[in-house]
Amino acid sequence: MGLLDFFKKKEPRTLLDEFQETTVKLFRNIGEANGVPPTKKLSDEMILKISQEVMTAFKEAGEQKGEHIPGGYLMTIAMKFFAVYEMSGEGFYYDHLNYEINKYLNEGLREDYKHNLI
């Protein structure tokens, strides 16, 4: 790092930046501790994207059913979808997300989704 780099003004970190960083670290630590995805195959951006898509889809489906899905359950579901994405790719991930949302709407939440991740 040169002297000029030292004096360049850095963008201030926001609360959102810190939240996203913490979220990624949490999912990575849980995955590593349990030997499951997300692994290094997924970028931090993909972890945020997948977790947001999955958790939002299930939250909205729950609201449609007049139910509340606890945050810990939503995190558990997101962890399962990291594995789907890593093993099968983006196309299957979206197909499977649609399938699981429809299954939830018609049959209720899977028992293996009913665990608080933290």
N, C-alpha and C positions, 0 to 999 in steps of 0.2 A: 504494500500500500504506500503510495507516494504521499508527500506532504500535502498536495492539493486535495487528495482523496480524504484526508483527515478532516479538512475544513469544509468539505461539501456537506450541505444540510441534508439530513436524512428525513424521509417522510415520517411523521409521527405515527406511532402505533395507536390503533383504535381499540376500543373494547371488542369490536367484532373480530379484529385480527387475533386478539388474545383468546377469544372464545373458540374460534376456528382452530387455532393451534392446539388448544387444550383438548378439543374434541378429537382431533386426529391422533394426538398422543394417547388419549384414553382408549380409543378403538385399537390402535397398534399394540399398546401394552396388554390389553385383554387378549387379543389374538395371539401374541407371542407367548403369554403365560399359559394358554390353552392349546397351543400348536395348531391354530386355525387362522384363516384369513381375517383381516387384511395382512398380506405379506408385502415385501418390498416390490412385488409386481404391480401393486396399485400405488399411484401417485397420491400425494396429500389431496390434490384437487379432486381426484376420483373418489376418494374416501368421503370427502364432503358432499360431492354430487350424489353418490349412491345413498348415503345416509339421509340426506335431505329428501330425495325422491321417494325412498321407501317409507320413511317415517311420515312424510306428508300424505302419501297415498293411503296408508293405513289409518292415519288420523282422520282424514276426510271420509273414508269409508265408515269409520266408527261413528262419526257425526251423522252420516246418512242413515245409519241403523239406530241412532239415538243412544249410542254407547260411548263410553270413554275408555280408550286403551291407555293404560298407564305408561309413562315415559320409559320406565325400565323395560317393559315389554317391547316398546318400539325400538329400543336399542338392541334388544335380543334379535328381533326380526331383521334389523339392519345388518347385524353380524352374519346372519345366515345368507343374506343377499351378497355380501362381499365374496363369500365362497362361490355362489352361483356365478357371479361375474368373472371371478378368476378362473374357474374351471370351464365355463361354457361360452364366455364372451358376451358382448353387448347385446346382440340380437336375441339370444336365448334369455338373457337377464330381463329384457323388457317383456318378452312373451311370458316368462315365469311370473313376473310381477303382476301382470294383468290376470293371469290364471289365479294367483293367490288372492288377489283382491276380490275377484268374483267368487272364489271358494269361501272367503270370509263373509261376503255379503249373503251368500246362500246357506252356509252351514255353520257359521260362527268361527271364532278364532281357533286355530290349531292348538292343541294342548302343548306342543313343544315350543310354541311362541309365548306361552304364559309363564315366563320366568323373568324376574327382575335381574338385569345384567349387573347392576351395581347395588 
